[in-house]
Amino acid sequence: MPDRHIVHFKKINKSMEMETGIIDDYINAINSADIDKICDLLTDDFIFIDSQDNRVVGINPMRTSWMKYFELFPDYKIEINKTIVKYPMICLFGYASGTYKNLKNKENSNYWRIPAAWAAVIEGNRIKQWQVYADNIIVMDIINRNKFNG
């Protein structure tokens, strides 16, 4: 994971360091498309909220959602540049990127990289909630442009 700037709003303790490590593990699992590891880091009542305010609740529905997402963007990655910790919330800022169905061409027109932010809520050494903030217009344009090609 690249170096990033971390801001803590209260004195950090060993428990908070471990919980920040859980976020690092989660991002590494996402960047490796390791769905089993992703799901191992979630609470049973986990809530995922996407940038359109759609929600997925629970580990098994989330597993299915990740499988479908990695079919669309097998090389999906999260890059974190800044982290703000105010336990139990951890906010992350950086970029998300991917290539639609790995359809590569000279123009690289199926690849996207957008600024994004994420808010995680930690509970009992697991991630209870993960919310994405991003403008996905570019991503949706790529999907719509390719809907008959992939």
DRENTORKOL-3810 file (N, C-alpha, C; in nm, 4 decimals):
REM DRENTORKOL-3810
@n.u->0.0847; n.v->-0.1170; n.w->0.0000; ca.u->0.0000; ca.v->0.0000; ca.w->0.0000; c.u->0.0897; c.v->0.1238; c.w->0.0000
@n.u->0.0630; n.v->0.2192; n.w->-0.0860; ca.u->0.1466; ca.v->0.3391; ca.w->-0.0912; c.u->0.1363; c.v->0.4197; c.w->0.0380
@n.u->0.2395; n.v->0.5008; n.w->0.0645; ca.u->0.2351; ca.v->0.5889; ca.w->0.1806; c.u->0.1155; c.v->0.6813; c.w->0.1686
@n.u->0.0552; n.v->0.7108; n.w->0.2797; ca.u->-0.0569; ca.v->0.8031; ca.w->0.2780; c.u->-0.0557; c.v->0.8849; c.w->0.4056
@n.u->-0.1202; n.v->0.9958; n.w->0.3979; ca.u->-0.1292; ca.v->1.0866; ca.w->0.5110; c.u->-0.2454; c.v->1.0427; c.w->0.5995
@n.u->-0.2186; n.v->1.0207; n.w->0.7270; ca.u->-0.3225; ca.v->0.9779; ca.w->0.8205; c.u->-0.3411; c.v->1.0858; c.w->0.9259
@n.u->-0.4640; n.v->1.1262; n.w->0.9472; ca.u->-0.4981; ca.v->1.2256; ca.w->1.0490; c.u->-0.5824; c.v->1.1558; c.w->1.1544
@n.u->-0.5432; n.v->1.1683; n.w->1.2804; ca.u->-0.6193; ca.v->1.1100; ca.w->1.3906; c.u->-0.6785; c.v->1.2240; c.w->1.4724
@n.u->-0.8071; n.v->1.2144; n.w->1.5047; ca.u->-0.8724; ca.v->1.3204; ca.w->1.5790; c.u->-0.8762; c.v->1.2960; c.w->1.7288
@n.u->-0.8259; n.v->1.1848; n.w->1.7721; ca.u->-0.8024; ca.v->1.1655; ca.w->1.9139; c.u->-0.6868; c.v->1.0689; c.w->1.9271
@n.u->-0.6323; n.v->1.0593; n.w->2.0453; ca.u->-0.5135; ca.v->0.9786; ca.w->2.0665; c.u->-0.5390; c.v->0.8353; c.w->2.0194
@n.u->-0.4480; n.v->0.7873; n.w->1.9373; ca.u->-0.4640; ca.v->0.6520; ca.w->1.8839; c.u->-0.4140; c.v->0.5509; c.w->1.9868
@n.u->-0.4831; n.v->0.4398; n.w->1.9948; ca.u->-0.4382; ca.v->0.3323; ca.w->2.0824; c.u->-0.4205; c.v->0.2051; c.w->1.9996
@n.u->-0.3754; n.v->0.0991; n.w->2.0631; ca.u->-0.3478; ca.v->-0.0267; ca.w->1.9911; c.u->-0.4723; c.v->-0.0785; c.w->1.9199
@n.u->-0.5883; n.v->-0.0672; n.w->1.9818; ca.u->-0.7125; ca.v->-0.1138; ca.w->1.9201; c.u->-0.7404; c.v->-0.0379; c.w->1.7911
@n.u->-0.7214; n.v->0.0946; n.w->1.7937; ca.u->-0.7452; ca.v->0.1750; ca.w->1.6730; c.u->-0.6443; c.v->0.1406; c.w->1.5637
@n.u->-0.5189; n.v->0.1145; n.w->1.6016; ca.u->-0.4189; ca.v->0.0740; ca.w->1.5021; c.u->-0.4619; c.v->-0.0551; c.w->1.4352
@n.u->-0.5153; n.v->-0.1500; n.w->1.5144; ca.u->-0.5603; ca.v->-0.2764; ca.w->1.4592; c.u->-0.6774; c.v->-0.2533; c.w->1.3635
@n.u->-0.7688; n.v->-0.1631; n.w->1.4003; ca.u->-0.8840; ca.v->-0.1367; ca.w->1.3154; c.u->-0.8440; c.v->-0.0659; c.w->1.1868
@n.u->-0.7445; n.v->0.0225; n.w->1.1930; ca.u->-0.6930; ca.v->0.0827; ca.w->1.0706; c.u->-0.6296; c.v->-0.0254; c.w->0.9842
@n.u->-0.5622; n.v->-0.1216; n.w->1.0476; ca.u->-0.5052; ca.v->-0.2360; ca.w->0.9752; c.u->-0.6113; c.v->-0.3190; c.w->0.9059
@n.u->-0.7284; n.v->-0.3303; n.w->0.9666; ca.u->-0.8392; ca.v->-0.4035; ca.w->0.9045; c.u->-0.8789; c.v->-0.3349; c.w->0.7743
@n.u->-0.8804; n.v->-0.2029; n.w->0.7732; ca.u->-0.9117; ca.v->-0.1293; ca.w->0.6508; c.u->-0.8053; c.v->-0.1563; c.w->0.5450
@n.u->-0.6776; n.v->-0.1565; n.w->0.5856; ca.u->-0.5709; ca.v->-0.1894; ca.w->0.4906; c.u->-0.5904; c.v->-0.3303; c.w->0.4341
@n.u->-0.6257; n.v->-0.4256; n.w->0.5213; ca.u->-0.6511; ca.v->-0.5632; ca.w->0.4757; c.u->-0.7675; c.v->-0.5671; c.w->0.3778
@n.u->-0.8714; n.v->-0.4897; n.w->0.4069; ca.u->-0.9903; ca.v->-0.4859; ca.w->0.3204; c.u->-0.9547; c.v->-0.4304; c.w->0.1821
@n.u->-0.8810; n.v->-0.3209; n.w->0.1798; ca.u->-0.8417; ca.v->-0.2614; ca.w->0.0523; c.u->-0.7501; c.v->-0.3561; c.w->-0.0252
@n.u->-0.6567; n.v->-0.4204; n.w->0.0436; ca.u->-0.5700; ca.v->-0.5181; ca.w->-0.0233; c.u->-0.6511; c.v->-0.6340; c.w->-0.0801
@n.u->-0.7529; n.v->-0.6785; n.w->-0.0066; ca.u->-0.8387; ca.v->-0.7866; ca.w->-0.0553; c.u->-0.9173; c.v->-0.7415; c.w->-0.1789
@n.u->-0.9681; n.v->-0.6189; n.w->-0.1769; ca.u->-1.0378; ca.v->-0.5651; ca.w->-0.2939; c.u->-0.9417; c.v->-0.5562; c.w->-0.4113
@n.u->-0.8239; n.v->-0.5018; n.w->-0.3892; ca.u->-0.7277; ca.v->-0.4846; ca.w->-0.4975; c.u->-0.6762; c.v->-0.6178; c.w->-0.5528
@n.u->-0.6931; n.v->-0.7252; n.w->-0.4767; ca.u->-0.6557; ca.v->-0.8596; ca.w->-0.5222; c.u->-0.7766; c.v->-0.9375; c.w->-0.5727
@n.u->-0.8948; n.v->-0.8770; n.w->-0.5675; ca.u->-1.0206; ca.v->-0.9447; ca.w->-0.6033; c.u->-1.0392; c.v->-1.0728; c.w->-0.5225
@n.u->-1.0007; n.v->-1.0688; n.w->-0.3947; ca.u->-1.0104; ca.v->-1.1840; ca.w->-0.3048; c.u->-1.1418; c.v->-1.1744; c.w->-0.2271
@n.u->-1.2466; n.v->-1.2260; n.w->-0.2876; ca.u->-1.3809; ca.v->-1.2123; ca.w->-0.2307; c.u->-1.3935; c.v->-1.2809; c.w->-0.0954
@n.u->-1.3302; n.v->-1.3962; n.w->-0.0780; ca.u->-1.3365; ca.v->-1.4646; ca.w->0.0517; c.u->-1.2759; c.v->-1.3775; c.w->0.1618
@n.u->-1.1609; n.v->-1.3175; n.w->0.1343; ca.u->-1.0957; ca.v->-1.2310; ca.w->0.2331; c.u->-1.1807; c.v->-1.1071; c.w->0.2599
@n.u->-1.2362; n.v->-1.0487; n.w->0.1535; ca.u->-1.3249; ca.v->-0.9330; ca.w->0.1707; c.u->-1.4353; c.v->-0.9676; c.w->0.2704
@n.u->-1.5022; n.v->-1.0787; n.w->0.2471; ca.u->-1.6170; ca.v->-1.1180; ca.w->0.3295; c.u->-1.5765; c.v->-1.1567; c.w->0.4717
@n.u->-1.4543; n.v->-1.2096; n.w->0.4882; ca.u->-1.4056; ca.v->-1.2448; ca.w->0.6223; c.u->-1.3895; c.v->-1.1224; c.w->0.7118
@n.u->-1.3784; n.v->-1.0052; n.w->0.6523; ca.u->-1.3540; ca.v->-0.8831; ca.w->0.7286; c.u->-1.4829; c.v->-0.8072; c.w->0.7631
@n.u->-1.5986; n.v->-0.8623; n.w->0.7275; ca.u->-1.7267; ca.v->-0.7946; ca.w->0.7460; c.u->-1.8036; c.v->-0.8492; c.w->0.8653
@n.u->-1.8824; n.v->-0.7624; n.w->0.9288; ca.u->-1.9754; ca.v->-0.8093; ca.w->1.0318; c.u->-2.0911; c.v->-0.8819; c.w->0.9625
@n.u->-2.1631; n.v->-0.9646; n.w->1.0383; ca.u->-2.2765; ca.v->-1.0379; ca.w->0.9811; c.u->-2.3842; c.v->-0.9442; c.w->0.9281
@n.u->-2.3988; n.v->-0.8279; n.w->0.9916; ca.u->-2.5023; ca.v->-0.7320; ca.w->0.9501; c.u->-2.4427; c.v->-0.6173; c.w->0.8677
@n.u->-2.3349; n.v->-0.6446; n.w->0.7991; ca.u->-2.2637; ca.v->-0.5466; ca.w->0.7177; c.u->-2.3588; c.v->-0.4731; c.w->0.6231
@n.u->-2.3327; n.v->-0.3427; n.w->0.6045; ca.u->-2.4101; ca.v->-0.2604; ca.w->0.5109; c.u->-2.3136; c.v->-0.1943; c.w->0.4133
@n.u->-2.3385; n.v->-0.2140; n.w->0.2852; ca.u->-2.2633; ca.v->-0.1467; ca.w->0.1791; c.u->-2.3561; c.v->-0.0429; c.w->0.1168
@n.u->-2.3064; n.v->0.0798; n.w->0.0995; ca.u->-2.3849; ca.v->0.1858; ca.w->0.0364; c.u->-2.3021; c.v->0.2397; c.w->-0.0796
@n.u->-2.3556; n.v->0.2302; n.w->-0.2011; ca.u->-2.2797; ca.v->0.2787; ca.w->-0.3162; c.u->-2.3042; c.v->0.4276; c.w->-0.3379
@n.u->-2.2418; n.v->0.4818; n.w->-0.4411; ca.u->-2.2483; ca.v->0.6258; ca.w->-0.4651; c.u->-2.3848; c.v->0.6736; c.w->-0.5124
@n.u->-2.4730; n.v->0.5808; n.w->-0.5434; ca.u->-2.6102; ca.v->0.6154; ca.w->-0.5815; c.u->-2.7084; c.v->0.5906; c.w->-0.4662
@n.u->-2.6553; n.v->0.5620; n.w->-0.3479; ca.u->-2.7308; ca.v->0.5324; ca.w->-0.2264; c.u->-2.8044; c.v->0.3986; c.w->-0.2326
@n.u->-2.7597; n.v->0.3087; n.w->-0.3216; ca.u->-2.8105; ca.v->0.1708; ca.w->-0.3214; c.u->-2.7423; c.v->0.0963; c.w->-0.2080
@n.u->-2.8164; n.v->0.0055; n.w->-0.1448; ca.u->-2.7637; ca.v->-0.0653; ca.w->-0.0279; c.u->-2.7657; c.v->-0.2157; c.w->-0.0484
@n.u->-2.6614; n.v->-0.2785; n.w->0.0038; ca.u->-2.6530; ca.v->-0.4237; ca.w->0.0112; c.u->-2.6288; c.v->-0.4552; c.w->0.1578
@n.u->-2.7112; n.v->-0.5438; n.w->0.2152; ca.u->-2.7016; ca.v->-0.5768; ca.w->0.3569; c.u->-2.6693; c.v->-0.7247; c.w->0.3719
@n.u->-2.5658; n.v->-0.7549; n.w->0.4496; ca.u->-2.5295; ca.v->-0.8928; ca.w->0.4795; c.u->-2.4119; c.v->-0.9424; c.w->0.3965
@n.u->-2.3441; n.v->-1.0429; n.w->0.4509; ca.u->-2.2234; ca.v->-1.0955; ca.w->0.3870; c.u->-2.2546; c.v->-1.1667; c.w->0.2564
@n.u->-2.3525; n.v->-1.2564; n.w->0.2539; ca.u->-2.3797; ca.v->-1.3326; ca.w->0.1309; c.u->-2.4255; c.v->-1.2442; c.w->0.0148
@n.u->-2.5167; n.v->-1.1498; n.w->0.0372; ca.u->-2.5495; ca.v->-1.0581; ca.w->-0.0726; c.u->-2.4279; c.v->-0.9762; c.w->-0.1178
@n.u->-2.3401; n.v->-0.9415; n.w->-0.0234; ca.u->-2.2209; ca.v->-0.8660; ca.w->-0.0598; c.u->-2.1256; c.v->-0.9515; c.w->-0.1421
@n.u->-2.1135; n.v->-1.0790; n.w->-0.1070; ca.u->-2.0301; ca.v->-1.1721; ca.w->-0.1841; c.u->-2.0784; c.v->-1.1762; c.w->-0.3299
@n.u->-2.2089; n.v->-1.1884; n.w->-0.3483; ca.u->-2.2663; ca.v->-1.1908; ca.w->-0.4831; c.u->-2.2398; c.v->-1.0598; c.w->-0.5558
@n.u->-2.2535; n.v->-0.9488; n.w->-0.4849; ca.u->-2.2295; ca.v->-0.8174; ca.w->-0.5460; c.u->-2.0845; c.v->-0.8029; c.w->-0.5911
@n.u->-1.9900; n.v->-0.8466; n.w->-0.5068; ca.u->-1.8490; ca.v->-0.8385; ca.w->-0.5467; c.u->-1.8202; c.v->-0.9287; c.w->-0.6663
@n.u->-1.8795; n.v->-1.0470; n.w->-0.6692; ca.u->-1.8586; ca.v->-1.1360; ca.w->-0.7846; c.u->-1.9034; c.v->-1.0673; c.w->-0.9129
@n.u->-2.0192; n.v->-1.0052; n.w->-0.9100; ca.u->-2.0704; ca.v->-0.9351; ca.w->-1.0282; c.u->-1.9834; c.v->-0.8142; c.w->-1.0632
@n.u->-1.9369; n.v->-0.7420; n.w->-0.9609; ca.u->-1.8563; ca.v->-0.6232; ca.w->-0.9873; c.u->-1.7220; c.v->-0.6604; c.w->-1.0498
@n.u->-1.6599; n.v->-0.7664; n.w->-0.9985; ca.u->-1.5320; ca.v->-0.8090; ca.w->-1.0550; c.u->-1.5490; c.v->-0.8699; c.w->-1.1944
@n.u->-1.6678; n.v->-0.9170; n.w->-1.2290; ca.u->-1.6947; ca.v->-0.9575; ca.w->-1.3688; c.u->-1.6931; c.v->-0.8344; c.w->-1.4589
@n.u->-1.7487; n.v->-0.7245; n.w->-1.4099; ca.u->-1.7492; ca.v->-0.6002; ca.w->-1.4881; c.u->-1.6105; c.v->-0.5359; c.w->-1.4932
@n.u->-1.5411; n.v->-0.5362; n.w->-1.3803; ca.u->-1.4117; ca.v->-0.4675; ca.w->-1.3685; c.u->-1.3116; c.v->-0.5591; c.w->-1.2980
@n.u->-1.2561; n.v->-0.6567; n.w->-1.3703; ca.u->-1.1655; ca.v->-0.7535; ca.w->-1.3073; c.u->-1.0411; c.v->-0.6911; c.w->-1.2451
@n.u->-0.9998; n.v->-0.5757; n.w->-1.2949; ca.u->-0.8792; ca.v->-0.5101; ca.w->-1.2435; c.u->-0.9125; c.v->-0.3917; c.w->-1.1521
@n.u->-1.0321; n.v->-0.3908; n.w->-1.0933; ca.u->-1.0738; ca.v->-0.2815; ca.w->-1.0054; c.u->-0.9716; c.v->-0.2613; c.w->-0.8929
@n.u->-0.9357; n.v->-0.1352; n.w->-0.8711; ca.u->-0.8381; ca.v->-0.1018; ca.w->-0.7675; c.u->-0.8818; c.v->0.0234; c.w->-0.6920
@n.u->-0.8403; n.v->0.0284; n.w->-0.5669; ca.u->-0.8584; ca.v->0.1454; ca.w->-0.4820; c.u->-0.7196; c.v->0.1962; c.w->-0.4445
@n.u->-0.6977; n.v->0.3273; n.w->-0.4618; ca.u->-0.5735; ca.v->0.3920; ca.w->-0.4187; c.u->-0.6110; c.v->0.4918; c.w->-0.3090
@n.u->-0.5430; n.v->0.4850; n.w->-0.1986; ca.u->-0.5721; ca.v->0.5753; ca.w->-0.0868; c.u->-0.4583; c.v->0.6754; c.w->-0.0717
@n.u->-0.4942; n.v->0.8052; n.w->-0.0691; ca.u->-0.3961; ca.v->0.9117; ca.w->-0.0505; c.u->-0.4027; c.v->0.9730; c.w->0.0888
@n.u->-0.5220; n.v->0.9683; n.w->0.1502; ca.u->-0.5390; ca.v->1.0309; ca.w->0.2813; c.u->-0.6422; c.v->0.9526; c.w->0.3606
@n.u->-0.6144; n.v->0.9391; n.w->0.4892; ca.u->-0.7053; ca.v->0.8687; ca.w->0.5796; c.u->-0.7303; c.v->0.9569; c.w->0.7009
@n.u->-0.8557; n.v->0.9672; n.w->0.7400; ca.u->-0.8919; ca.v->1.0399; ca.w->0.8614; c.u->-0.9609; c.v->0.9408; c.w->0.9538
@n.u->-0.9111; n.v->0.9322; n.w->1.0763; ca.u->-0.9639; ca.v->0.8368; ca.w->1.1732; c.u->-1.0325; c.v->0.9129; c.w->1.2852
@n.u->-1.1582; n.v->0.8834; n.w->1.3054; ca.u->-1.2325; ca.v->0.9316; ca.w->1.4221; c.u->-1.3188; c.v->0.8140; c.w->1.4655
@n.u->-1.2566; n.v->0.7284; n.w->1.5449; ca.u->-1.3179; ca.v->0.6022; ca.w->1.5827; c.u->-1.4629; c.v->0.6218; c.w->1.6252
@n.u->-1.5548; n.v->0.5361; n.w->1.5773; ca.u->-1.5327; ca.v->0.4134; ca.w->1.5011; c.u->-1.5352; c.v->0.4330; c.w->1.3485
@n.u->-1.5265; n.v->0.5588; n.w->1.3031; ca.u->-1.5322; ca.v->0.5838; ca.w->1.1594; c.u->-1.3925; c.v->0.6104; c.w->1.1057
@n.u->-1.3681; n.v->0.5563; n.w->0.9886; ca.u->-1.2442; ca.v->0.5820; ca.w->0.9164; c.u->-1.2833; c.v->0.6310; c.w->0.7777
@n.u->-1.2349; n.v->0.7485; n.w->0.7394; ca.u->-1.2650; ca.v->0.8062; ca.w->0.6084; c.u->-1.1390; c.v->0.8001; c.w->0.5224
@n.u->-1.1568; n.v->0.7605; n.w->0.3977; ca.u->-1.0456; ca.v->0.7421; ca.w->0.3063; c.u->-1.0697; c.v->0.8235; c.w->0.1808
@n.u->-0.9628; n.v->0.8781; n.w->0.1272; ca.u->-0.9721; ca.v->0.9620; ca.w->0.0079; c.u->-0.8662; c.v->0.9183; c.w->-0.0914
@n.u->-0.9058; n.v->0.9090; n.w->-0.2170; ca.u->-0.8098; ca.v->0.8688; ca.w->-0.3197; c.u->-0.8767; c.v->0.8504; c.w->-0.4543
@n.u->-0.8490; n.v->0.7366; n.w->-0.5164; ca.u->-0.8990; ca.v->0.7075; ca.w->-0.6504; c.u->-0.9457; c.v->0.5637; c.w->-0.6598
@n.u->-1.0425; n.v->0.5418; n.w->-0.7470; ca.u->-1.0853; ca.v->0.4080; ca.w->-0.7853; c.u->-1.0621; c.v->0.3967; c.w->-0.9354
@n.u->-1.0287; n.v->0.2752; n.w->-0.9804; ca.u->-1.0029; ca.v->0.2567; ca.w->-1.1233; c.u->-1.0386; c.v->0.1153; c.w->-1.1655
@n.u->-1.0547; n.v->0.0982; n.w->-1.2952; ca.u->-1.0817; ca.v->-0.0343; ca.w->-1.3507; c.u->-1.0972; c.v->-0.0278; c.w->-1.5011
@n.u->-1.0976; n.v->-0.1449; n.w->-1.5610; ca.u->-1.1188; ca.v->-0.1582; ca.w->-1.7051; c.u->-1.2423; c.v->-0.2437; c.w->-1.7263
@n.u->-1.3383; n.v->-0.1916; n.w->-1.7993; ca.u->-1.4635; ca.v->-0.2631; ca.w->-1.8226; c.u->-1.4354; c.v->-0.3968; c.w->-1.8905
@n.u->-1.4669; n.v->-0.5053; n.w->-1.8200; ca.u->-1.4532; ca.v->-0.6433; ca.w->-1.8673; c.u->-1.3177; c.v->-0.6717; c.w->-1.9321
@n.u->-1.2164; n.v->-0.5967; n.w->-1.8895; ca.u->-1.0811; ca.v->-0.6085; ca.w->-1.9454; c.u->-1.0789; c.v->-0.5905; c.w->-2.0965
@n.u->-1.1755; n.v->-0.5161; n.w->-2.1503; ca.u->-1.1788; ca.v->-0.4858; ca.w->-2.2936; c.u->-1.0791; c.v->-0.3733; c.w->-2.3199
@n.u->-0.9605; n.v->-0.4122; n.w->-2.3650; ca.u->-0.8543; ca.v->-0.3142; ca.w->-2.3871; c.u->-0.8443; c.v->-0.2810; c.w->-2.5344
@n.u->-0.8129; n.v->-0.1546; n.w->-2.5625; ca.u->-0.7953; ca.v->-0.1090; ca.w->-2.6997; c.u->-0.6867; c.v->-0.0024; c.w->-2.7023
@n.u->-0.6486; n.v->0.0409; n.w->-2.8222; ca.u->-0.5407; ca.v->0.1396; ca.w->-2.8366; c.u->-0.5703; c.v->0.2679; c.w->-2.7607
@n.u->-0.6948; n.v->0.3103; n.w->-2.7637; ca.u->-0.7336; ca.v->0.4370; ca.w->-2.6998; c.u->-0.7489; c.v->0.4238; c.w->-2.5484
@n.u->-0.7464; n.v->0.3011; n.w->-2.4989; ca.u->-0.7673; ca.v->0.2752; ca.w->-2.3563; c.u->-0.9012; c.v->0.3331; c.w->-2.3105
@n.u->-0.9997; n.v->0.3287; n.w->-2.3997; ca.u->-1.1281; ca.v->0.3947; ca.w->-2.3754; c.u->-1.2193; c.v->0.3203; c.w->-2.2779
@n.u->-1.1826; n.v->0.1999; n.w->-2.2386; ca.u->-1.2641; ca.v->0.1247; ca.w->-2.1433; c.u->-1.2063; c.v->0.1280; c.w->-2.0023
@n.u->-1.0988; n.v->0.2031; n.w->-1.9869; ca.u->-1.0351; ca.v->0.2201; ca.w->-1.8565; c.u->-1.0834; c.v->0.3514; c.w->-1.7944
@n.u->-1.1041; n.v->0.3486; n.w->-1.6645; ca.u->-1.1423; ca.v->0.4693; ca.w->-1.5926; c.u->-1.0647; c.v->0.4783; c.w->-1.4615
@n.u->-1.0444; n.v->0.5995; n.w->-1.4178; ca.u->-0.9833; ca.v->0.6294; ca.w->-1.2876; c.u->-1.0475; c.v->0.7584; c.w->-1.2396
@n.u->-1.1155; n.v->0.7493; n.w->-1.1259; ca.u->-1.1919; ca.v->0.8638; ca.w->-1.0758; c.u->-1.1582; c.v->0.8931; c.w->-0.9300
@n.u->-1.1662; n.v->1.0206; n.w->-0.8910; ca.u->-1.1526; ca.v->1.0532; ca.w->-0.7489; c.u->-1.2672; c.v->0.9876; c.w->-0.6714
@n.u->-1.2354; n.v->0.9404; n.w->-0.5526; ca.u->-1.3377; ca.v->0.8742; ca.w->-0.4718; c.u->-1.3044; c.v->0.8898; c.w->-0.3238
@n.u->-1.4061; n.v->0.8692; n.w->-0.2432; ca.u->-1.3906; ca.v->0.8684; ca.w->-0.0980; c.u->-1.4737; c.v->0.7540; c.w->-0.0427
@n.u->-1.4309; n.v->0.7030; n.w->0.0717; ca.u->-1.4998; ca.v->0.5930; ca.w->0.1359; c.u->-1.5095; c.v->0.6227; c.w->0.2843
@n.u->-1.6203; n.v->0.5834; n.w->0.3447; ca.u->-1.6372; ca.v->0.5942; ca.w->0.4891; c.u->-1.6650; c.v->0.4549; c.w->0.5428
@n.u->-1.5835; n.v->0.4137; n.w->0.6385; ca.u->-1.6003; ca.v->0.2806; ca.w->0.6993; c.u->-1.6356; c.v->0.2988; c.w->0.8462
@n.u->-1.7233; n.v->0.2122; n.w->0.8941; ca.u->-1.7542; ca.v->0.2060; ca.w->1.0363; c.u->-1.7037; c.v->0.0714; c.w->1.0859
@n.u->-1.6253; n.v->0.0752; n.w->1.1926; ca.u->-1.5629; ca.v->-0.0442; ca.w->1.2487; c.u->-1.6397; c.v->-0.0867; c.w->1.3728
@n.u->-1.6588; n.v->-0.2187; n.w->1.3848; ca.u->-1.7238; ca.v->-0.2729; ca.w->1.5045; c.u->-1.6631; c.v->-0.4098; c.w->1.5338
@n.u->-1.6043; n.v->-0.4233; n.w->1.6508; ca.u->-1.5519; ca.v->-0.5523; ca.w->1.6932; c.u->-1.4500; c.v->-0.6113; c.w->1.5965
@n.u->-1.3547; n.v->-0.5328; n.w->1.5529; ca.u->-1.2488; ca.v->-0.5772; ca.w->1.4614; c.u->-1.3013; c.v->-0.6245; c.w->1.3265
@n.u->-1.4156; n.v->-0.5741; n.w->1.2874; ca.u->-1.4735; ca.v->-0.6041; ca.w->1.1554; c.u->-1.5290; c.v->-0.4731; c.w->1.0979
@n.u->-1.5565; n.v->-0.4761; n.w->0.9699; ca.u->-1.6167; ca.v->-0.3599; ca.w->0.9039; c.u->-1.7675; c.v->-0.3773; c.w->0.9070
@n.u->-1.8352; n.v->-0.2831; n.w->0.9682; ca.u->-1.9815; ca.v->-0.2882; ca.w->0.9799; c.u->-2.0490; c.v->-0.2164; c.w->0.8635
@n.u->-1.9847; n.v->-0.1102; n.w->0.8150; ca.u->-2.0436; ca.v->-0.0343; ca.w->0.7045; c.u->-1.9326; c.v->0.0202; c.w->0.6160
@n.u->-1.9593; n.v->0.0198; n.w->0.4852; ca.u->-1.8661; ca.v->0.0752; ca.w->0.3860; c.u->-1.9488; c.v->0.1565; c.w->0.2892
@n.u->-1.9214; n.v->0.2866; n.w->0.2837; ca.u->-1.9961; ca.v->0.3741; ca.w->0.1943; c.u->-1.9008; c.v->0.4386; c.w->0.0951
@n.u->-1.9428; n.v->0.4409; n.w->-0.0316; ca.u->-1.8627; ca.v->0.4952; ca.w->-0.1410; c.u->-1.9192; c.v->0.6301; c.w->-0.1830
@n.u->-1.8286; n.v->0.7255; n.w->-0.2050; ca.u->-1.8653; ca.v->0.8569; ca.w->-0.2582; c.u->-1.7828; c.v->0.8786; c.w->-0.3845
@n.u->-1.8484; n.v->0.8810; n.w->-0.4993; ca.u->-1.7766; ca.v->0.9004; ca.w->-0.6263; c.u->-1.8758; c.v->0.9431; c.w->-0.7333
@n.u->-1.8257; n.v->1.0158; n.w->-0.8300; ca.u->-1.9055; ca.v->1.0522; ca.w->-0.9467; c.u->-1.8791; c.v->0.9465; c.w->-1.0532
@n.u->-1.9753; n.v->0.8600; n.w->-1.0749; ca.u->-1.9584; ca.v->0.7451; ca.w->-1.1640; c.u->-2.0074; c.v->0.7694; c.w->-1.3060
@n.u->-2.0222; n.v->0.8925; n.w->-1.3473; ca.u->-2.0706; ca.v->0.9202; ca.w->-1.4835; c.u->-1.9791; c.v->0.8569; c.w->-1.5874
@n.u->-1.8483; n.v->0.8712; n.w->-1.5718; ca.u->-1.7538; ca.v->0.8123; ca.w->-1.6674; c.u->-1.7701; c.v->0.6610; c.w->-1.6718
@n.u->-1.7832; n.v->0.5992; n.w->-1.5563; ca.u->-1.7990; ca.v->0.4533; ca.w->-1.5483; c.u->-1.9273; c.v->0.4102; c.w->-1.6198
@n.u->-2.0358; n.v->0.4797; n.w->-1.5933; ca.u->-2.1639; ca.v->0.4447; ca.w->-1.6568; c.u->-2.1581; c.v->0.4666; c.w->-1.8078
@n.u->-2.0897; n.v->0.5711; n.w->-1.8516; ca.u->-2.0732; ca.v->0.5938; ca.w->-1.9963; c.u->-1.9996; c.v->0.4776; c.w->-2.0618
@n.u->-1.8952; n.v->0.4283; n.w->-1.9971; ca.u->-1.8194; ca.v->0.3151; ca.w->-2.0523; c.u->-1.9070; c.v->0.1901; c.w->-2.0583
@n.u->-1.9815; n.v->0.1640; n.w->-1.9532; ca.u->-2.0707; ca.v->0.0469; ca.w->-1.9517; c.u->-2.1742; c.v->0.0594; c.w->-2.0634
@n.u->-2.2384; n.v->0.1742; n.w->-2.0740; ca.u->-2.3419; ca.v->0.1939; ca.w->-2.1765; c.u->-2.2855; c.v->0.1835; c.w->-2.3178
@n.u->-2.1669; n.v->0.2352; n.w->-2.3392; ca.u->-2.1042; ca.v->0.2300; ca.w->-2.4705; c.u->-2.0715; c.v->0.0859; c.w->-2.5115
@n.u->-2.0458; n.v->-0.0005; n.w->-2.4141; ca.u->-2.0019; ca.v->-0.1378; ca.w->-2.4408; c.u->-2.1098; c.v->-0.2427; c.w->-2.4185
@n.u->-2.2297; n.v->-0.2017; n.w->-2.3866; ca.u->-2.3302; ca.v->-0.3026; ca.w->-2.3445; c.u->-2.3570; c.v->-0.4082; c.w->-2.4508
@n.u->-2.3269; n.v->-0.3824; n.w->-2.5754; ca.u->-2.3478; ca.v->-0.4835; ca.w->-2.6794; c.u->-2.2180; c.v->-0.5532; c.w->-2.7204
@n.u->-2.1043; n.v->-0.5086; n.w->-2.6603; ca.u->-1.9733; ca.v->-0.5660; ca.w->-2.6947; c.u->-1.9211; c.v->-0.6631; c.w->-2.5916
@n.u->-1.9757; n.v->-0.6625; n.w->-2.4724; ca.u->-1.9145; ca.v->-0.7438; ca.w->-2.3671; c.u->-2.0123; c.v->-0.8258; c.w->-2.2966
END
